[in-house]
Amino acid sequence: MDRDKTFVDRVSRQGEEALGRIAEELIASPIVTGAVSRAFEAREKAVQAQEAALGALNIPSAADVERVTRRLRSVSQRLESIEDTLDRLEERLAAAPAPAQKPSRAKAKKP
């Protein structure tokens, strides 16, 4: 049993080392890094073309929707803050004694 475990561990370790060497060689390869770079550039151009097409059709892009979502969250948080402030103000006004009524200063007309 122990022999099987050590064999599995050894094979696993050798596999990890081999994958590590392959990954290092791929990263160091100018051909691979160039291909990855071109793929990212192509993706960016595709995204720009998609946004332009959606804009021409007057359809919001995912970025537009995300921007509006962030703005809506911001407005919602500000509104909650205002509501909280109003709630605290109402509580303070309810707890405060009512001010005494001042007599009216209007003079009665004499007949």
N, CA, C and O atoms as CSV, one atom per row, in Angstrom:
chain,resi,resn,atom,element,x,y,z
A,1,MET,N,N,0.827,-1.188,0.000
A,1,MET,CA,C,0.000,0.000,0.000
A,1,MET,C,C,0.872,1.253,0.000
A,1,MET,O,O,0.642,2.181,-0.776
A,2,ASP,N,N,1.893,1.271,0.894
A,2,ASP,CA,C,2.792,2.419,0.949
A,2,ASP,C,C,3.565,2.565,-0.366
A,2,ASP,O,O,3.855,3.668,-0.830
A,3,ARG,N,N,3.884,1.398,-0.945
A,3,ARG,CA,C,4.631,1.434,-2.201
A,3,ARG,C,C,3.786,2.079,-3.302
A,3,ARG,O,O,4.297,2.852,-4.112
A,4,ASP,N,N,2.479,1.753,-3.324
A,4,ASP,CA,C,1.574,2.345,-4.303
A,4,ASP,C,C,1.456,3.851,-4.088
A,4,ASP,O,O,1.421,4.622,-5.047
A,5,LYS,N,N,1.396,4.263,-2.821
A,5,LYS,CA,C,1.259,5.683,-2.512
A,5,LYS,C,C,2.517,6.441,-2.942
A,5,LYS,O,O,2.417,7.521,-3.525
A,6,THR,N,N,3.665,5.900,-2.668
A,6,THR,CA,C,4.896,6.588,-3.059
A,6,THR,C,C,5.031,6.630,-4.579
A,6,THR,O,O,5.530,7.610,-5.131
A,7,PHE,N,N,4.586,5.566,-5.258
A,7,PHE,CA,C,4.615,5.551,-6.716
A,7,PHE,C,C,3.702,6.641,-7.276
A,7,PHE,O,O,4.091,7.375,-8.184
A,8,VAL,N,N,2.491,6.745,-6.735
A,8,VAL,CA,C,1.536,7.768,-7.177
A,8,VAL,C,C,2.102,9.159,-6.899
A,8,VAL,O,O,2.018,10.045,-7.749
A,9,ASP,N,N,2.671,9.350,-5.723
A,9,ASP,CA,C,3.276,10.640,-5.386
A,9,ASP,C,C,4.400,10.989,-6.355
A,9,ASP,O,O,4.506,12.128,-6.808
A,10,ARG,N,N,5.242,9.999,-6.670
A,10,ARG,CA,C,6.377,10.230,-7.572
A,10,ARG,C,C,5.882,10.580,-8.976
A,10,ARG,O,O,6.397,11.506,-9.603
A,11,VAL,N,N,4.896,9.851,-9.466
A,11,VAL,CA,C,4.350,10.124,-10.804
A,11,VAL,C,C,3.679,11.497,-10.819
A,11,VAL,O,O,3.815,12.247,-11.786
A,12,SER,N,N,2.968,11.817,-9.766
A,12,SER,CA,C,2.299,13.112,-9.662
A,12,SER,C,C,3.323,14.244,-9.667
A,12,SER,O,O,3.158,15.238,-10.375
A,13,ARG,N,N,4.364,14.088,-8.883
A,13,ARG,CA,C,5.415,15.111,-8.812
A,13,ARG,C,C,6.102,15.278,-10.166
A,13,ARG,O,O,6.363,16.403,-10.594
A,14,GLN,N,N,6.394,14.175,-10.836
A,14,GLN,CA,C,7.039,14.245,-12.148
A,14,GLN,C,C,6.114,14.928,-13.164
A,14,GLN,O,O,6.573,15.699,-14.007
A,15,GLY,N,N,4.828,14.642,-13.079
A,15,GLY,CA,C,3.858,15.277,-13.981
A,15,GLY,C,C,3.794,16.777,-13.743
A,15,GLY,O,O,3.753,17.561,-14.691
A,16,GLU,N,N,3.785,17.177,-12.473
A,16,GLU,CA,C,3.766,18.605,-12.150
A,16,GLU,C,C,5.027,19.298,-12.653
A,16,GLU,O,O,4.959,20.407,-13.183
A,17,GLU,N,N,6.160,18.657,-12.489
A,17,GLU,CA,C,7.418,19.237,-12.968
A,17,GLU,C,C,7.418,19.370,-14.482
A,17,GLU,O,O,7.875,20.379,-15.020
A,18,ALA,N,N,6.905,18.352,-15.173
A,18,ALA,CA,C,6.863,18.392,-16.640
A,18,ALA,C,C,5.937,19.510,-17.108
A,18,ALA,O,O,6.268,20.237,-18.045
A,19,LEU,N,N,4.785,19.652,-16.464
A,19,LEU,CA,C,3.861,20.736,-16.825
A,19,LEU,C,C,4.489,22.100,-16.556
A,19,LEU,O,O,4.300,23.035,-17.334
A,20,GLY,N,N,5.221,22.218,-15.475
A,20,GLY,CA,C,5.908,23.468,-15.155
A,20,GLY,C,C,6.929,23.830,-16.220
A,20,GLY,O,O,7.017,24.984,-16.640
A,21,ARG,N,N,7.708,22.829,-16.661
A,21,ARG,CA,C,8.712,23.081,-17.713
A,21,ARG,C,C,8.036,23.499,-19.023
A,21,ARG,O,O,8.496,24.418,-19.701
A,22,ILE,N,N,6.961,22.827,-19.365
A,22,ILE,CA,C,6.234,23.162,-20.601
A,22,ILE,C,C,5.692,24.591,-20.512
A,22,ILE,O,O,5.806,25.359,-21.467
A,23,ALA,N,N,5.104,24.946,-19.368
A,23,ALA,CA,C,4.561,26.300,-19.187
A,23,ALA,C,C,5.667,27.344,-19.301
A,23,ALA,O,O,5.472,28.381,-19.935
A,24,GLU,N,N,6.818,27.085,-18.697
A,24,GLU,CA,C,7.942,28.027,-18.781
A,24,GLU,C,C,8.417,28.193,-20.218
A,24,GLU,O,O,8.718,29.305,-20.652
A,25,GLU,N,N,8.484,27.085,-20.958
A,25,GLU,CA,C,8.918,27.161,-22.352
A,25,GLU,C,C,7.910,27.925,-23.203
A,25,GLU,O,O,8.295,28.693,-24.085
A,26,LEU,N,N,6.630,27.720,-22.942
A,26,LEU,CA,C,5.603,28.441,-23.700
A,26,LEU,C,C,5.668,29.938,-23.416
A,26,LEU,O,O,5.556,30.752,-24.332
A,27,ILE,N,N,5.847,30.296,-22.159
A,27,ILE,CA,C,5.918,31.711,-21.784
A,27,ILE,C,C,7.148,32.366,-22.402
A,27,ILE,O,O,7.097,33.527,-22.807
A,28,ALA,N,N,8.243,31.632,-22.476
A,28,ALA,CA,C,9.485,32.177,-23.022
A,28,ALA,C,C,9.477,32.239,-24.541
A,28,ALA,O,O,10.308,32.931,-25.129
A,29,SER,N,N,8.572,31.544,-25.179
A,29,SER,CA,C,8.556,31.482,-26.645
A,29,SER,C,C,7.984,32.772,-27.234
A,29,SER,O,O,6.857,33.155,-26.918
A,30,PRO,N,N,8.757,33.439,-28.086
A,30,PRO,CA,C,8.245,34.672,-28.713
A,30,PRO,C,C,7.060,34.390,-29.635
A,30,PRO,O,O,6.201,35.252,-29.820
A,31,ILE,N,N,7.008,33.205,-30.205
A,31,ILE,CA,C,5.893,32.850,-31.083
A,31,ILE,C,C,4.597,32.789,-30.274
A,31,ILE,O,O,3.574,33.326,-30.699
A,32,VAL,N,N,4.638,32.140,-29.117
A,32,VAL,CA,C,3.442,32.002,-28.280
A,32,VAL,C,C,3.022,33.354,-27.712
A,32,VAL,O,O,1.841,33.698,-27.739
A,33,THR,N,N,3.986,34.125,-27.197
A,33,THR,CA,C,3.629,35.430,-26.633
A,33,THR,C,C,3.086,36.358,-27.719
A,33,THR,O,O,2.172,37.140,-27.459
A,34,GLY,N,N,3.635,36.282,-28.924
A,34,GLY,CA,C,3.115,37.081,-30.039
A,34,GLY,C,C,1.702,36.667,-30.407
A,34,GLY,O,O,0.849,37.515,-30.670
A,35,ALA,N,N,1.453,35.363,-30.427
A,35,ALA,CA,C,0.114,34.866,-30.763
A,35,ALA,C,C,-0.905,35.290,-29.703
A,35,ALA,O,O,-2.022,35.688,-30.032
A,36,VAL,N,N,-0.518,35.203,-28.449
A,36,VAL,CA,C,-1.420,35.617,-27.367
A,36,VAL,C,C,-1.697,37.113,-27.459
A,36,VAL,O,O,-2.833,37.552,-27.282
A,37,SER,N,N,-0.666,37.885,-27.734
A,37,SER,CA,C,-0.822,39.332,-27.873
A,37,SER,C,C,-1.762,39.663,-29.035
A,37,SER,O,O,-2.646,40.509,-28.898
A,38,ARG,N,N,-1.570,38.998,-30.175
A,38,ARG,CA,C,-2.445,39.239,-31.324
A,38,ARG,C,C,-3.876,38.806,-31.029
A,38,ARG,O,O,-4.825,39.446,-31.482
A,39,ALA,N,N,-4.034,37.737,-30.281
A,39,ALA,CA,C,-5.388,37.283,-29.922
A,39,ALA,C,C,-6.092,38.326,-29.055
A,39,ALA,O,O,-7.274,38.603,-29.256
A,40,PHE,N,N,-5.370,38.909,-28.088
A,40,PHE,CA,C,-5.966,39.942,-27.251
A,40,PHE,C,C,-6.301,41.191,-28.066
A,40,PHE,O,O,-7.341,41.812,-27.849
A,41,GLU,N,N,-5.424,41.562,-29.001
A,41,GLU,CA,C,-5.701,42.719,-29.864
A,41,GLU,C,C,-6.936,42.454,-30.723
A,41,GLU,O,O,-7.778,43.335,-30.895
A,42,ALA,N,N,-7.040,41.246,-31.259
A,42,ALA,CA,C,-8.198,40.898,-32.083
A,42,ALA,C,C,-9.479,40.926,-31.254
A,42,ALA,O,O,-10.527,41.364,-31.731
A,43,ARG,N,N,-9.391,40.464,-30.027
A,43,ARG,CA,C,-10.558,40.486,-29.141
A,43,ARG,C,C,-10.991,41.919,-28.877
A,43,ARG,O,O,-12.185,42.217,-28.899
A,44,GLU,N,N,-10.041,42.806,-28.628
A,44,GLU,CA,C,-10.361,44.211,-28.364
A,44,GLU,C,C,-11.005,44.854,-29.583
A,44,GLU,O,O,-11.960,45.620,-29.452
A,45,LYS,N,N,-10.487,44.547,-30.769
A,45,LYS,CA,C,-11.076,45.093,-31.995
A,45,LYS,C,C,-12.488,44.551,-32.202
A,45,LYS,O,O,-13.373,45.277,-32.656
A,46,ALA,N,N,-12.698,43.296,-31.874
A,46,ALA,CA,C,-14.035,42.710,-32.006
A,46,ALA,C,C,-15.019,43.383,-31.049
A,46,ALA,O,O,-16.164,43.649,-31.413
A,47,VAL,N,N,-14.567,43.654,-29.830
A,47,VAL,CA,C,-15.418,44.337,-28.859
A,47,VAL,C,C,-15.769,45.736,-29.360
A,47,VAL,O,O,-16.920,46.161,-29.263
A,48,GLN,N,N,-14.783,46.449,-29.892
A,48,GLN,CA,C,-15.034,47.792,-30.428
A,48,GLN,C,C,-16.011,47.742,-31.597
A,48,GLN,O,O,-16.904,48.583,-31.694
A,49,ALA,N,N,-15.849,46.763,-32.485
A,49,ALA,CA,C,-16.752,46.620,-33.627
A,49,ALA,C,C,-18.166,46.286,-33.153
A,49,ALA,O,O,-19.146,46.794,-33.699
A,50,GLN,N,N,-18.265,45.438,-32.145
A,50,GLN,CA,C,-19.567,45.074,-31.596
A,50,GLN,C,C,-20.247,46.299,-30.991
A,50,GLN,O,O,-21.437,46.518,-31.217
A,51,GLU,N,N,-19.506,47.100,-30.227
A,51,GLU,CA,C,-20.074,48.294,-29.623
A,51,GLU,C,C,-20.510,49.291,-30.690
A,51,GLU,O,O,-21.551,49.934,-30.547
A,52,ALA,N,N,-19.730,49.426,-31.755
A,52,ALA,CA,C,-20.097,50.331,-32.848
A,52,ALA,C,C,-21.370,49.853,-33.533
A,52,ALA,O,O,-22.251,50.656,-33.841
A,53,ALA,N,N,-21.471,48.554,-33.773
A,53,ALA,CA,C,-22.669,48.003,-34.418
A,53,ALA,C,C,-23.895,48.194,-33.532
A,53,ALA,O,O,-24.962,48.570,-34.016
A,54,LEU,N,N,-23.744,47.937,-32.242
A,54,LEU,CA,C,-24.865,48.125,-31.323
A,54,LEU,C,C,-25.251,49.602,-31.242
A,54,LEU,O,O,-26.432,49.942,-31.171
A,55,GLY,N,N,-24.244,50.471,-31.253
A,55,GLY,CA,C,-24.524,51.902,-31.226
A,55,GLY,C,C,-25.270,52.340,-32.473
A,55,GLY,O,O,-26.183,53.162,-32.392
A,56,ALA,N,N,-24.894,51.801,-33.628
A,56,ALA,CA,C,-25.569,52.148,-34.884
A,56,ALA,C,C,-27.026,51.700,-34.863
A,56,ALA,O,O,-27.887,52.335,-35.471
A,57,LEU,N,N,-27.295,50.609,-34.165
A,57,LEU,CA,C,-28.667,50.112,-34.049
A,57,LEU,C,C,-29.404,50.714,-32.851
A,57,LEU,O,O,-30.556,50.377,-32.579
A,58,ASN,N,N,-28.711,51.618,-32.138
A,58,ASN,CA,C,-29.271,52.268,-30.954
A,58,ASN,C,C,-29.607,51.248,-29.860
A,58,ASN,O,O,-30.616,51.372,-29.165
A,59,ILE,N,N,-28.747,50.247,-29.726
A,59,ILE,CA,C,-28.895,49.215,-28.693
A,59,ILE,C,C,-27.722,49.383,-27.726
A,59,ILE,O,O,-26.575,49.466,-28.163
A,60,PRO,N,N,-27.990,49.433,-26.428
A,60,PRO,CA,C,-26.882,49.617,-25.481
A,60,PRO,C,C,-25.969,48.392,-25.431
A,60,PRO,O,O,-26.422,47.253,-25.538
A,61,SER,N,N,-24.689,48.654,-25.266
A,61,SER,CA,C,-23.716,47.562,-25.133
A,61,SER,C,C,-23.677,47.107,-23.681
A,61,SER,O,O,-24.296,47.718,-22.810
A,62,ALA,N,N,-22.952,46.043,-23.434
A,62,ALA,CA,C,-22.799,45.549,-22.053
A,62,ALA,C,C,-22.123,46.602,-21.191
A,62,ALA,O,O,-22.455,46.757,-20.016
A,63,ALA,N,N,-21.165,47.332,-21.780
A,63,ALA,CA,C,-20.484,48.388,-21.034
A,63,ALA,C,C,-21.457,49.514,-20.690
A,63,ALA,O,O,-21.397,50.074,-19.595
A,64,ASP,N,N,-22.352,49.846,-21.619
A,64,ASP,CA,C,-23.361,50.873,-21.347
A,64,ASP,C,C,-24.282,50.447,-20.207
A,64,ASP,O,O,-24.587,51.237,-19.314
A,65,VAL,N,N,-24.714,49.205,-20.246
A,65,VAL,CA,C,-25.600,48.690,-19.204
A,65,VAL,C,C,-24.882,48.691,-17.858
A,65,VAL,O,O,-25.475,49.046,-16.839
A,66,GLU,N,N,-23.622,48.299,-17.848
A,66,GLU,CA,C,-22.844,48.282,-16.605
A,66,GLU,C,C,-22.678,49.695,-16.056
A,66,GLU,O,O,-22.786,49.912,-14.849
A,67,ARG,N,N,-22.416,50.650,-16.936
A,67,ARG,CA,C,-22.262,52.048,-16.518
A,67,ARG,C,C,-23.561,52.570,-15.889
A,67,ARG,O,O,-23.531,53.218,-14.843
A,68,VAL,N,N,-24.690,52.288,-16.526
A,68,VAL,CA,C,-25.983,52.714,-15.985
A,68,VAL,C,C,-26.267,52.011,-14.665
A,68,VAL,O,O,-26.810,52.618,-13.742
A,69,THR,N,N,-25.909,50.751,-14.570
A,69,THR,CA,C,-26.116,50.000,-13.325
A,69,THR,C,C,-25.321,50.625,-12.181
A,69,THR,O,O,-25.840,50.776,-11.075
A,70,ARG,N,N,-24.064,50.989,-12.442
A,70,ARG,CA,C,-23.251,51.638,-11.400
A,70,ARG,C,C,-23.854,52.965,-10.976
A,70,ARG,O,O,-23.909,53.272,-9.786
A,71,ARG,N,N,-24.307,53.756,-11.946
A,71,ARG,CA,C,-24.930,55.049,-11.622
A,71,ARG,C,C,-26.199,54.845,-10.804
A,71,ARG,O,O,-26.456,55.582,-9.852
A,72,LEU,N,N,-26.990,53.846,-11.175
A,72,LEU,CA,C,-28.232,53.572,-10.450
A,72,LEU,C,C,-27.938,53.146,-9.020
A,72,LEU,O,O,-28.636,53.564,-8.096
A,73,ARG,N,N,-26.917,52.322,-8.824
A,73,ARG,CA,C,-26.531,51.931,-7.464
A,73,ARG,C,C,-26.116,53.148,-6.656
A,73,ARG,O,O,-26.481,53.279,-5.487
A,74,SER,N,N,-25.354,54.038,-7.278
A,74,SER,CA,C,-24.900,55.244,-6.594
A,74,SER,C,C,-26.085,56.112,-6.178
A,74,SER,O,O,-26.142,56.590,-5.045
A,75,VAL,N,N,-27.024,56.315,-7.091
A,75,VAL,CA,C,-28.210,57.116,-6.774
A,75,VAL,C,C,-29.022,56.433,-5.671
A,75,VAL,O,O,-29.531,57.101,-4.770
A,76,SER,N,N,-29.141,55.131,-5.741
A,76,SER,CA,C,-29.888,54.383,-4.728
A,76,SER,C,C,-29.255,54.537,-3.349
A,76,SER,O,O,-29.961,54.722,-2.358
A,77,GLN,N,N,-27.932,54.463,-3.281
A,77,GLN,CA,C,-27.256,54.624,-1.995
A,77,GLN,C,C,-27.440,56.030,-1.456
A,77,GLN,O,O,-27.638,56.210,-0.255
A,78,ARG,N,N,-27.379,57.023,-2.320
A,78,ARG,CA,C,-27.588,58.404,-1.877
A,78,ARG,C,C,-29.018,58.599,-1.371
A,78,ARG,O,O,-29.243,59.277,-0.369
A,79,LEU,N,N,-29.977,58.002,-2.072
A,79,LEU,CA,C,-31.375,58.104,-1.656
A,79,LEU,C,C,-31.590,57.443,-0.301
A,79,LEU,O,O,-32.308,57.976,0.546
A,80,GLU,N,N,-30.970,56.283,-0.093
A,80,GLU,CA,C,-31.075,55.621,1.212
A,80,GLU,C,C,-30.499,56.499,2.309
A,80,GLU,O,O,-31.055,56.563,3.406
A,81,SER,N,N,-29.401,57.170,2.032
A,81,SER,CA,C,-28.795,58.067,3.009
A,81,SER,C,C,-29.747,59.216,3.344
A,81,SER,O,O,-29.894,59.586,4.508
A,82,ILE,N,N,-30.383,59.770,2.333
A,82,ILE,CA,C,-31.351,60.851,2.559
A,82,ILE,C,C,-32.533,60.337,3.378
A,82,ILE,O,O,-32.989,61.015,4.298
A,83,GLU,N,N,-33.032,59.143,3.052
A,83,GLU,CA,C,-34.147,58.566,3.802
A,83,GLU,C,C,-33.770,58.354,5.266
A,83,GLU,O,O,-34.568,58.629,6.161
A,84,ASP,N,N,-32.556,57.868,5.507
A,84,ASP,CA,C,-32.096,57.662,6.884
A,84,ASP,C,C,-32.037,58.981,7.638
A,84,ASP,O,O,-32.429,59.056,8.802
A,85,THR,N,N,-31.547,60.020,6.973
A,85,THR,CA,C,-31.472,61.337,7.604
A,85,THR,C,C,-32.866,61.854,7.929
A,85,THR,O,O,-33.090,62.397,9.011
A,86,LEU,N,N,-33.800,61.692,7.006
A,86,LEU,CA,C,-35.173,62.128,7.262
A,86,LEU,C,C,-35.810,61.339,8.403
A,86,LEU,O,O,-36.534,61.909,9.219
A,87,ASP,N,N,-35.547,60.036,8.469
A,87,ASP,CA,C,-36.076,59.219,9.570
A,87,ASP,C,C,-35.547,59.722,10.913
A,87,ASP,O,O,-36.308,59.842,11.873
A,88,ARG,N,N,-34.259,60.012,10.985
A,88,ARG,CA,C,-33.693,60.510,12.239
A,88,ARG,C,C,-34.285,61.868,12.605
A,88,ARG,O,O,-34.548,62.136,13.778
A,89,LEU,N,N,-34.495,62.721,11.612
A,89,LEU,CA,C,-35.085,64.038,11.844
A,89,LEU,C,C,-36.517,63.898,12.353
A,89,LEU,O,O,-36.916,64.600,13.282
A,90,GLU,N,N,-37.289,63.000,11.752
A,90,GLU,CA,C,-38.662,62.758,12.215
A,90,GLU,C,C,-38.676,62.280,13.663
A,90,GLU,O,O,-39.505,62.718,14.461
A,91,GLU,N,N,-37.751,61.379,13.999
A,91,GLU,CA,C,-37.684,60.868,15.376
A,91,GLU,C,C,-37.357,61.994,16.353
A,91,GLU,O,O,-37.940,62.077,17.434
A,92,ARG,N,N,-36.429,62.851,15.967
A,92,ARG,CA,C,-36.067,63.970,16.848
A,92,ARG,C,C,-37.238,64.937,17.010
A,92,ARG,O,O,-37.488,65.433,18.108
A,93,LEU,N,N,-37.946,65.200,15.933
A,93,LEU,CA,C,-39.092,66.109,16.011
A,93,LEU,C,C,-40.221,65.504,16.840
A,93,LEU,O,O,-40.906,66.219,17.571
A,94,ALA,N,N,-40.414,64.216,16.732
A,94,ALA,CA,C,-41.471,63.558,17.505
A,94,ALA,C,C,-41.128,63.547,18.984
A,94,ALA,O,O,-42.023,63.619,19.827
A,95,ALA,N,N,-39.852,63.457,19.311
A,95,ALA,CA,C,-39.431,63.395,20.708
A,95,ALA,C,C,-39.364,64.785,21.336
A,95,ALA,O,O,-39.442,64.903,22.559
A,96,ALA,N,N,-39.224,65.822,20.544
A,96,ALA,CA,C,-39.103,67.180,21.084
A,96,ALA,C,C,-40.467,67.702,21.519
A,96,ALA,O,O,-41.476,67.404,20.881
A,97,PRO,N,N,-40.505,68.488,22.613
A,97,PRO,CA,C,-41.785,69.052,23.044
A,97,PRO,C,C,-42.262,70.086,22.024
A,97,PRO,O,O,-41.460,70.748,21.365
A,98,ALA,N,N,-43.576,70.208,21.909
A,98,ALA,CA,C,-44.155,71.158,20.963
A,98,ALA,C,C,-43.909,72.568,21.464
A,98,ALA,O,O,-44.051,72.818,22.661
A,99,PRO,N,N,-43.547,73.494,20.596
A,99,PRO,CA,C,-43.318,74.878,21.038
A,99,PRO,C,C,-44.635,75.524,21.459
A,99,PRO,O,O,-45.699,75.208,20.925
A,100,ALA,N,N,-44.541,76.442,22.434
A,100,ALA,CA,C,-45.740,77.137,22.923
A,100,ALA,C,C,-46.250,78.054,21.826
A,100,ALA,O,O,-45.475,78.652,21.080
A,101,GLN,N,N,-47.552,78.152,21.743
A,101,GLN,CA,C,-48.177,79.023,20.751
A,101,GLN,C,C,-48.085,80.460,21.212
A,101,GLN,O,O,-48.422,80.761,22.357
A,102,LYS,N,N,-47.644,81.341,20.364
A,102,LYS,CA,C,-47.589,82.761,20.676
A,102,LYS,C,C,-48.960,83.351,20.384
A,102,LYS,O,O,-49.630,82.948,19.433
A,103,PRO,N,N,-49.376,84.320,21.217
A,103,PRO,CA,C,-50.671,84.945,20.928
A,103,PRO,C,C,-50.585,85.719,19.620
A,103,PRO,O,O,-49.533,86.231,19.237
A,104,SER,N,N,-51.704,85.782,18.965
A,104,SER,CA,C,-51.765,86.462,17.680
A,104,SER,C,C,-51.572,87.953,17.873
A,104,SER,O,O,-52.118,88.535,18.810
A,105,ARG,N,N,-50.816,88.564,17.011
A,105,ARG,CA,C,-50.548,89.996,17.097
A,105,ARG,C,C,-51.553,90.813,16.287
A,105,ARG,O,O,-51.478,92.041,16.259
A,106,ALA,N,N,-52.449,90.164,15.659
A,106,ALA,CA,C,-53.421,90.910,14.844
A,106,ALA,C,C,-54.296,91.755,15.784
A,106,ALA,O,O,-54.815,91.255,16.782
A,107,LYS,N,N,-54.445,93.005,15.455
A,107,LYS,CA,C,-55.259,93.912,16.258
A,107,LYS,C,C,-56.697,93.845,15.793
A,107,LYS,O,O,-57.002,93.837,14.601
A,108,ALA,N,N,-57.550,93.797,16.768
A,108,ALA,CA,C,-58.974,93.774,16.436
A,108,ALA,C,C,-59.398,95.183,16.052
A,108,ALA,O,O,-59.018,96.156,16.704
A,109,LYS,N,N,-60.179,95.285,15.000
A,109,LYS,CA,C,-60.648,96.588,14.551
A,109,LYS,C,C,-61.766,97.049,15.477
A,109,LYS,O,O,-62.653,96.281,15.849
A,110,LYS,N,N,-61.696,98.315,15.832
A,110,LYS,CA,C,-62.720,98.887,16.672
A,110,LYS,C,C,-63.847,99.404,15.783
A,110,LYS,O,O,-63.590,100.013,14.745
A,111,PRO,N,N,-65.089,99.164,16.185
A,111,PRO,CA,C,-66.210,99.658,15.355
A,111,PRO,C,C,-66.462,101.121,15.493
A,111,PRO,O,O,-67.368,101.654,14.854
